[in-house]
């Protein structure tokens, strides 16, 4: 089983992190909210910086409310970028602007695999074009992406995210 780091334990993130724990994954979470106690009781490992989350994980998932918070968690002091290693997978499921996704991508070292998950189809397509990167997606978005692939509009791969969140 992969070691998974999860940052952002709000309305969307908390149930996803719990689902990963129930699936037998080793999950590390950031000490940042009241939801941490529930996850700790469910078997999560709690750390105090995004850097520690990244160091303890093979897969790092962020599920945050806005671009500024994502930039701070990823690029700030003791951020994910300081703890992530070659071969790790970073999945951002946050609500962020396409420009933020491009900025983040430009700061990671070559060799890191970065997947972007967008809830809004227009943002997903624009980000994919600007980033020239495969995009994972939720079930509805994945279905739309498959339709686009059939039309010859791009080769998109969302398998890593789909497998992890099943």
C-alpha positions, -999 to +999 in steps of 0.1 A: +000+000+000+012+035-008+018+060+020-006+089+014-003+125+028-036+145+029-038+182+035-072+199+037-096+181+059-127+202+052-161+191+038-145+173+009-111+163+023-121+147+056-143+120+041-117+113+014-090+108+040-112+086+061-120+065+030-083+060+023-078+049+059-107+025+057-091+011+025-060+002+044-037+030+033-012+046+056-024+082+058-004+112+072-024+144+078-015+180+087-024+191+122-047+220+112-083+214+122-107+197+146-111+169+120-076+157+129-088+140+161-113+119+141-086+109+116-061+102+144-087+078+160-091+061+126-054+055+124-039+085+107-004+098+115-004+135+124+024+159+116+029+196+119+042+209+086+034+203+049+071+194+045+066+165+070+035+153+052+055+152+020+085+134+035+062+108+051+043+101+019+046+086-016+014+104-027+005+139-015-031+152-019-042+187-012-079+196-010-079+233-001-103+262-006-083+287-027-051+295-047-034+315-019-037+286+006-024+261-019+006+283-028+014+287+009+011+250+017+032+240-014+057+268-018+059+284+017+083+278+045+083+241+054+061+236+024+054+204+004+081+214-021+108+210+006+098+175+014+086+159-018+110+134-035+115+122-071+090+096-079+063+110-055+029+119-068+013+152-060-025+155-066-041+189-061-079+187-058-083+223-046-102+251-061-074+271-077-069+293-107-052+278-138-023+303-133-017+289-098-015+254-112+011+265-138+031+284-111+032+253-089+042+231-117+071+254-126+085+251-091+088+214-088+120+196-098+120+175-130+111+139-123+081+146-100+047+134-112+021+161-107-016+154-114-042+181-114-078+174-105-103+201-114-140+203-105-148+227-133-146+214-169-136+248-184-108+252-158-097+216-164-095+220-201-078+254-200-053+242-173-045+211-194-038+232-225-017+257-206+002+231-186+004+205-215-002+178-188-026+149-183-056+157-161-073+132-138-110+139-130-141+130-111-165+105-126-184+131-146-153+150-157-136+117-166-166+107-188-164+141-205-126+137-209-131+102-225-156+118-250-130+144-259-103+117-263-126+098-287-130+130-307-092+133-309-090+163-286-061+150-264-047+120-246-057+125-209-049+100-182-067+100-149-059+065-138-036+073-109-062+093-091-091+069-100-072+039-085-062+058-054-097+071-046-117+039-053 
